[in-house]
Amino acid sequence: MNVKDKLIAIEAAAARHSTITLHDAGELYVENCTCVKSCDDSFITLCVYGMDITVAGTPLVLESFGVDGVKVTGKIHSLTLEEH
């Protein structure tokens, strides 16, 4: 295995792990989010490797979606994790 293949394998392995950080029930950060399945004022569903994360709250705002992850703000009531 050459260096390029090793780096690709390391990157793929890292993408299988997500970190979820909740600050004071008002800001949520999710790393390695692959897509946003749904988004409205009360529910946001995010996809990470192997599961969906549903955020419930009012009013929820998807602040950013990028290489650093996803930021959701609003009054967060609950998080639901569901394997797929």
N, C-alpha and C positions, 0 to 999 in steps of 0.2 A: 504494500500500500504506500503510495507516494504522499508527499506533504499535502498536496491539494485534496486528495481523498480523505486524509486524516482530518483536515480542517472542516470539510463538508460533514463528516461523521460527527464531529464535536458540535457543530452548529445544529444538526438535526437532533441530537440528544438534548441540547439545551432548550430547544423549542418544545420539548415534551413536558417541561416544567413551567408552572405559572406561579406568580406571587400575587396575592391579593392583599391590599393594604387599605384599611378603613380608618379615616381620621374623623373622630368626633361625630360619627353618623351623618356627616355632611359632605365628605369627599371620599371617593372610592377610586383606587388605582388598580388596574389589572394588567400585568405584564404578559407578553406572548399571546395576546388576543388575536385570533385569526380572522374573525369577522363579527359584524353586528347583525344578529338574526332579526331582531325587531327593536323598535325604539318609539316610545311615546311618552307622555307626561308622567305616567304612573308605573310603567314597566319597561325595562331595557334587558334584552337577552343577548349575552355575549358568548361566542364560541372560543374555547381554548382546547388544547389537545385532549381529546377523550371525554370532554364534558361541556355542558352548557351552564352558564351562570345567569340566573335571572335576578335582577335587582328590582325591588319594589319600593316605592316611595312617592313623595309629592313635593313640589314638581321636580322631576328629574331632567337633567340637561346633560347631554353627551358633549363634554367640553372639548375633548381632543381624541384623535385616533391616529396613531403614528408608530414609528419604530420604537419609541419608549414605552408604548402601551396605550391604554385607554383610561381617560379620566371622566368620572361621572360625578356630578354635584347635585345637591338637593337634600331634602330630608329623607334619609334612607331608613326604611322600616325593616326590611329583611333581605336576605340573600338566600337563594335556593340553588344548590348544586345538583345537577342531574347527569349521570353517565350516559354516553351514547356510543 
